[in-house]
């Protein structure tokens, strides 16, 4: 009894130390790789870029989408993006980052490797970025998984119920986004040209992972959910175009972090991607406005804004691989293609993609990905001329018919994965809880019926 009594205080003093040691082993900082250290300039740029990408969701996308719907649905539309800032962050922390960037197979990483961000410390991870903190890399990539499913919400605005929407997005991120992210950017991923992928698809900042996947899923969800009551016969005018124009400016600003930040450092490649992003958006705004003026006789502010966003989506996959003149051509093409998709294709097929997610994001990035196949330049990014190997031989990924073929395969696989998965997930979630709001709730407005509040209480 005496020895037990004496051991008690020692054990009590030792217990916190044991917890600290266990915590250090499970969640502690990783040991820095030999010869590697964090470059303060690169790391600072990555933290700023991460914040800029988060700003794209809130307030950028929130204002852009919120202004385009009717006043009775503005808060519900904004909530679709707002909730994902919390939901996707925690999903990323628990297992999403590990599925996307841990070693695994060609299609997804081991979800237990970085479970609860175990081993994701402040030292660099040389596999992905040797000059920035592993945590900085993780945080930057997390902002992408926040905005990607938020883009989908624009296609089903004004008629989708909130809780089924949340469940669908959790499943969609797990089944579609995390595997695609690993396939394109993860070590050993099927499309990862820089680390032994089978099909070398060039995608600098997320044409496949973000825009094609979300755009195709948005179209599937819009078709399966059904058209809004009164569409297309009743006018459904945006309630506040000013909101949308402010959101456009914030998206353009944040997109510099999205694309130039994908250089994973503050060097020459970041500058090149920054410039390509800007000039492509400028060109697309002009080509969209020109098309609209030819059709209607008048240019609209909303049309110019739509062209800007189309140009940003179009250049995203190509931004770190093409010259400025090529970026301008890609932007001009993106503005025209997206305009025709929104105005002509949508009218011909009569689907109700509320805020034109498919027409702008999917069609824009498909255009950028395919044109990149012909325009990729080793003078902009030397690695594409010397990194990829086939049977021990270096294969250049510079623009040409061969690289165009690889890009086309990437587009098709992404579209099929996102489309098929979205059909299955919709059926699953809809069987558990109907995703479409009842007609009376839709007439009342989802702000009141789903959230019990109004945006305007004058």
C-alpha positions in Angstrom: 0.0 0.0 0.0 2.8 2.4 0.9 4.6 1.8 -2.4 1.4 2.3 -4.4 0.7 5.5 -2.5 4.2 6.8 -3.2 4.0 5.9 -6.9 0.8 7.9 -7.3 2.4 11.4 -7.3 5.1 10.2 -9.6 2.6 8.7 -12.0 0.5 11.9 -11.9 3.6 13.9 -12.8 4.6 11.5 -15.5 1.2 11.2 -17.1 1.2 14.6 -18.9 4.7 13.8 -20.2 3.4 10.5 -21.5 0.6 12.2 -23.3 3.0 14.8 -24.8 5.3 12.0 -26.1 2.4 10.1 -27.5 1.0 13.2 -29.1 4.4 14.1 -30.6 4.6 10.6 -32.1 1.1 10.6 -33.6 0.6 14.3 -34.5 3.9 15.9 -34.0 5.9 17.8 -36.5 7.7 15.8 -39.1 11.5 15.8 -39.1 12.9 18.1 -41.7 14.4 16.4 -44.7 18.2 16.7 -45.0 19.2 20.0 -46.5 15.7 21.4 -46.7 14.4 24.5 -44.9 11.4 26.7 -45.3 12.0 29.7 -47.6 10.2 32.6 -45.9 9.4 34.3 -49.2 7.9 31.2 -50.8 6.0 30.3 -47.6 4.6 33.8 -47.2 3.4 33.8 -50.8 1.6 30.4 -50.2 -0.1 31.6 -47.1 -1.3 34.8 -48.9 -2.4 32.6 -51.9 -4.4 30.3 -49.6 -6.2 33.3 -48.1 -6.9 34.7 -51.6 -8.4 31.4 -52.6 -10.6 31.3 -49.5 -11.7 34.9 -50.4 -12.9 33.5 -53.7 -15.6 31.6 -51.8 -16.4 34.2 -49.2 -17.2 36.9 -50.1 -16.4 36.3 -53.8 -18.6 33.4 -54.9 -21.2 34.2 -52.2 -21.8 37.7 -53.7 -21.5 36.5 -57.3 -24.1 33.8 -56.9 -26.2 35.7 -54.3 -26.8 38.6 -56.7 -27.9 36.3 -59.5 -30.9 34.7 -57.8 -34.2 36.2 -56.8 -34.4 38.1 -53.5 -36.4 35.3 -51.8 -33.5 32.9 -52.3 -30.4 35.1 -51.7 -29.5 33.8 -48.2 -30.1 30.1 -49.0 -27.8 30.5 -52.1 -25.1 32.2 -50.0 -25.5 29.6 -47.3 -24.6 26.9 -49.8 -21.1 28.3 -50.1 -20.8 29.5 -46.6 -21.4 26.1 -44.9 -18.8 24.4 -47.1 -16.1 26.6 -45.6 -16.6 24.7 -42.4 -17.7 21.4 -43.7 -15.0 20.8 -46.2 -12.3 22.1 -43.9 -13.0 19.4 -41.3 -13.4 16.7 -43.9 -10.0 17.7 -45.3 -8.5 17.6 -41.9 -9.9 14.2 -40.9 -9.1 12.1 -44.1 -9.5 14.2 -47.2 -5.9 15.5 -47.4 -4.6 12.0 -46.9 -6.8 10.6 -49.7 -5.6 13.3 -52.0 -1.9 13.6 -51.3 -0.7 10.6 -49.3 1.0 7.7 -51.2 -1.5 5.0 -52.3 -2.4 3.7 -55.7 -3.0 5.5 -59.0 -6.5 6.6 -57.9 -6.4 7.6 -54.3 -4.0 8.0 -51.4 -4.1 6.0 -48.1 -6.7 7.8 -46.0 -4.9 6.8 -42.8 -1.4 8.2 -43.6 -2.3 11.8 -42.7 -5.4 10.9 -40.7 -6.3 14.0 -38.6 -3.3 15.6 -40.2 -0.9 13.3 -38.4 2.6 14.1 -39.5 1.6 17.2 -41.4 4.0 19.6 -39.6 5.8 22.8 -40.4 8.8 21.2 -42.1 8.8 21.0 -45.9 7.4 17.9 -47.7 9.9 17.5 -50.5 7.6 15.3 -52.5 5.4 18.4 -53.3 7.1 21.6 -52.3 10.7 21.7 -50.9 10.7 25.3 -49.9 7.4 25.7 -48.0 5.9 24.3 -44.9 3.9 21.1 -45.3 1.1 22.7 -43.4 1.2 25.7 -45.8 0.8 23.2 -48.8 -2.0 21.5 -47.0 -3.8 24.7 -46.2 -3.5 26.0 -49.8 -4.9 22.8 -51.2 -7.7 22.9 -48.7 -9.1 26.1 -50.1 -9.6 24.3 -53.4 -11.9 21.7 -51.9 -13.9 24.4 -50.3 -14.7 26.3 -53.5 -15.1 23.3 -55.9 -18.4 21.9 -54.5 -19.6 25.4 -53.9 -19.5 26.0 -57.6 -21.9 23.1 -58.1 -24.5 24.9 -55.9 -25.0 27.5 -58.6 -26.7 25.0 -60.9 -29.4 24.0 -58.3 -30.0 27.3 -56.6 -33.6 28.2 -55.7 -34.9 24.6 -55.5 -32.6 22.3 -53.5 -33.2 21.5 -49.8 -30.3 22.3 -47.5 -29.7 19.1 -45.4 -29.7 16.8 -48.4 -27.4 19.2 -50.2 -25.0 19.0 -47.3 -25.0 15.2 -47.4 -24.5 15.1 -51.1 -21.5 17.4 -50.9 -19.8 15.3 -48.2 -20.2 12.2 -50.4 -19.2 14.0 -53.6 -16.0 15.4 -52.1 -15.1 11.9 -50.9 -16.0 10.0 -54.1 -15.1 12.5 -56.8 -12.9 15.4 -55.6 -10.3 13.6 -53.4 -9.7 10.8 -55.9 -9.4 13.2 -58.8 -7.1 15.4 -56.8 -4.8 12.4 -56.2 -5.0 11.3 -59.8 -3.9 14.7 -61.1 -1.6 16.0 -58.4 -0.9 13.2 -55.9 2.3 11.2 -56.0 1.9 8.3 -58.4 -1.5 9.6 -59.5 -2.9 8.2 -62.8 -2.7 11.6 -64.5 0.3 13.1 -62.7 2.9 13.9 -65.3 5.5 14.9 -62.8 5.5 11.8 -60.7 5.1 8.7 -62.9 1.5 8.9 -63.9 0.2 6.6 -66.6 -1.4 9.4 -68.7 0.4 12.7 -68.4 -2.3 15.3 -68.3 -1.2 18.9 -67.9 -3.4 20.7 -65.4 -1.7 23.5 -63.6 -4.4 24.7 -61.2 -7.5 22.5 -61.5 -9.2 22.4 -64.9 -10.0 18.8 -64.4 -10.0 18.6 -60.6 -12.1 21.8 -60.0 -13.9 23.0 -63.1 -14.8 20.1 -65.2 -15.7 17.9 -62.3 -17.9 20.5 -60.7 -19.4 21.7 -64.0 -20.4 18.2 -65.1 -21.7 17.3 -61.7 -23.7 20.5 -61.7 -25.3 19.7 -65.0 -26.2 16.2 -63.8 -27.7 17.5 -60.5 -29.7 20.2 -62.3 -31.2 17.7 -64.8 -32.0 15.2 -62.1 -33.4 17.7 -59.7 -35.7 19.2 -62.4 -36.3 22.7 -63.6 -37.4 25.6 -61.3 -41.1 26.2 -61.2 -41.9 28.4 -64.2 -38.6 27.9 -66.0 -38.1 28.9 -68.9 -41.4 30.7 -69.5 -41.3 33.0 -66.5 -38.6 35.7 -66.1 -36.2 34.9 -63.3 -34.1 38.1 -63.2 -31.1 38.6 -60.9 -32.2 40.6 -57.9 -28.9 42.5 -57.5 -26.4 42.7 -60.3 -24.2 45.0 -58.3 -23.6 42.1 -55.8 -22.5 40.0 -58.7 -20.2 42.6 -60.1 -18.5 43.0 -56.8 -18.2 39.2 -56.5 -16.6 39.1 -60.0 -13.9 41.5 -58.9 -13.2 39.5 -55.8 -13.1 36.3 -57.9 -10.6 37.8 -60.3 -8.4 39.0 -57.4 -8.5 35.7 -55.6 -7.8 33.8 -58.8 -4.3 35.1 -58.8 -3.8 33.1 -55.7 -5.6 30.2 -57.2 -3.4 30.0 -60.3 -0.1 31.8 -59.5 -0.2 30.1 -56.0 -0.2 26.8 -57.8 3.5 27.4 -58.7 4.1 26.6 -55.0 6.6 29.3 -54.7 7.2 33.0 -55.4 9.5 32.6 -58.4 9.3 33.1 -62.1 6.6 30.5 -62.7 4.3 32.3 -60.3 4.8 35.5 -62.3 4.1 33.7 -65.6 0.9 32.1 -64.2 -0.2 35.5 -62.8 0.2 37.2 -66.1 -1.5 34.4 -68.1 -4.5 34.5 -65.7 -4.9 38.3 -66.1 -4.7 38.5 -69.8 -6.9 35.5 -70.4 -9.7 37.0 -68.3 -9.4 40.3 -70.0 -9.6 38.7 -73.5 -12.6 36.5 -72.6 -14.5 39.5 -71.2 -14.1 41.2 -74.6 -15.0 38.2 -76.7 -18.1 37.5 -74.6 -19.1 41.2 -74.8 -18.6 41.2 -78.5 -20.7 38.1 -79.0 -23.5 39.6 -76.9 -23.4 42.9 -78.7 -23.7 41.2 -82.1 -26.7 39.2 -80.9 -28.6 41.8 -78.8 -27.2 45.1 -80.1 -26.2 46.1 -76.5 -23.4 44.9 -74.2 -24.4 44.2 -70.6 -22.5 44.5 -67.4 -23.5 41.0 -66.4 -22.3 39.6 -69.7 -18.9 41.2 -69.3 -18.6 39.8 -65.8 -19.6 36.4 -67.0 -16.9 36.6 -69.7 -14.3 37.5 -67.1 -15.2 34.4 -65.0 -15.2 32.3 -68.1 -11.7 33.5 -69.0 -10.5 32.6 -65.5 -11.9 29.1 -65.7 -10.5 28.6 -69.2 -6.9 29.6 -68.3 -6.8 27.7 -65.0 -5.4 24.4 -66.3 -3.0 26.2 -68.7 -1.8 29.1 -66.6 1.6 27.7 -65.7 2.3 26.2 -69.1 1.6 28.9 -71.8 3.0 32.2 -73.0 1.0 35.4 -72.7 -0.1 35.5 -76.4 -1.3 31.9 -76.0 -3.2 32.9 -72.9 -4.9 35.7 -74.8 -6.0 33.2 -77.5 -7.2 30.8 -74.9 -9.2 33.6 -73.2 -10.8 34.7 -76.5 -11.8 31.2 -77.3 -13.1 30.6 -73.8 -15.3 33.7 -74.0 -16.9 32.6 -77.3 -17.4 28.9 -76.3 -18.9 29.8 -72.9 -21.2 32.4 -74.4 -22.5 29.9 -76.9 -22.9 27.2 -74.2 -24.9 29.6 -72.0 -27.0 31.2 -74.7 -27.4 28.6 -77.4 -26.8 25.1 -75.9 -28.8 25.8 -72.8 -31.7 27.1 -74.8 -31.6 24.2 -77.2 -31.5 21.5 -74.5 -33.8 23.4 -72.1 -31.9 22.3 -68.9 -32.1 24.6 -65.9 -28.6 25.2 -64.8 -29.6 28.2 -62.7 -26.4 30.1 -62.7 -24.7 28.5 -65.7 -22.1 26.5 -63.9 -21.7 23.9 -66.7 -21.6 26.5 -69.5 -19.0 28.6 -67.8 -16.8 26.3 -65.7 -17.0 23.0 -67.4 -17.0 24.3 -71.0 -14.4 26.9 -70.2 -12.0 24.5 -68.6 -12.5 21.9 -71.3 -11.6 24.5 -73.9 -8.5 25.5 -71.9 -7.4 21.9 -71.3 -7.7 21.0 -75.0 -6.0 24.1 -76.3 -3.2 23.6 -73.8 -2.6 20.3 -75.6 -1.3 22.4 -78.6 0.1 25.4 -76.7 2.1 24.0 -73.8 5.5 25.6 -73.9 8.8 24.3 -72.3 10.0 27.9 -72.4 7.4 28.8 -69.8 7.7 25.6 -67.8 10.9 23.7 -68.5 9.8 20.7 -66.5 7.3 19.6 -69.1 10.2 19.0 -71.6 12.4 16.9 -69.3 10.4 15.2 -66.5 8.0 12.7 -67.9 9.4 9.3 -68.9 8.1 6.4 -70.8 10.0 3.1 -70.7 13.0 4.9 -69.4 13.0 7.5 -72.1 12.2 11.2 -71.5 9.1 12.3 -73.4 8.4 16.0 -74.0 4.9 17.2 -73.2 5.2 20.3 -75.3 2.2 21.2 -77.4 1.3 18.8 -80.2 -1.2 16.1 -81.3 0.2 13.6 -78.8 -0.3 15.9 -75.8 -3.7 16.9 -77.1 -4.7 13.2 -77.0 -3.6 13.0 -73.4 -5.6 16.1 -72.5 -8.7 14.7 -74.2 -8.4 11.5 -72.2 -8.1 13.6 -69.0 -11.3 15.5 -69.9 -13.3 12.3 -70.8 -12.3 10.4 -67.7 -13.0 13.4 -65.4 -16.4 13.9 -67.0 -17.4 10.3 -66.8 -16.2 9.9 -63.2 -18.0 13.1 -62.1 -21.1 12.4 -64.1 -21.6 8.7 -63.1 -20.8 9.4 -59.5 -23.2 12.3 -59.3 -26.1 10.2 -60.7 -25.4 7.5 -58.1 -25.0 9.9 -55.2 -28.1 11.8 -56.2 -30.2 8.6 -56.2 -28.7 7.6 -52.9 -29.3 10.9 -51.1 -32.7 11.4 -52.7 -33.8 8.0 -51.4 -32.8 9.0 -47.8 -34.2 12.6 -48.0 -35.8 14.2 -51.0 -33.4 16.8 -52.4 -36.0 18.9 -54.3 -37.9 21.5 -52.2 -41.7 21.1 -52.2 -43.5 23.4 -54.6 -45.0 25.5 -51.8 -41.5 26.0 -50.3 -40.1 27.0 -53.7 -42.9 29.6 -54.2 -42.3 31.0 -50.7 -38.6 31.1 -51.2 -35.9 28.9 -49.6 -34.7 31.7 -47.3 -37.8 31.3 -45.2 -38.7 27.7 -45.9 -35.2 26.3 -45.3 -33.6 28.8 -42.9 -36.4 30.8 -41.4 -35.0 34.2 -42.2 -35.2 37.0 -44.8 -32.3 38.8 -46.5 -34.3 42.1 -46.5 -36.7 43.1 -43.8 -37.8 46.6 -44.8 
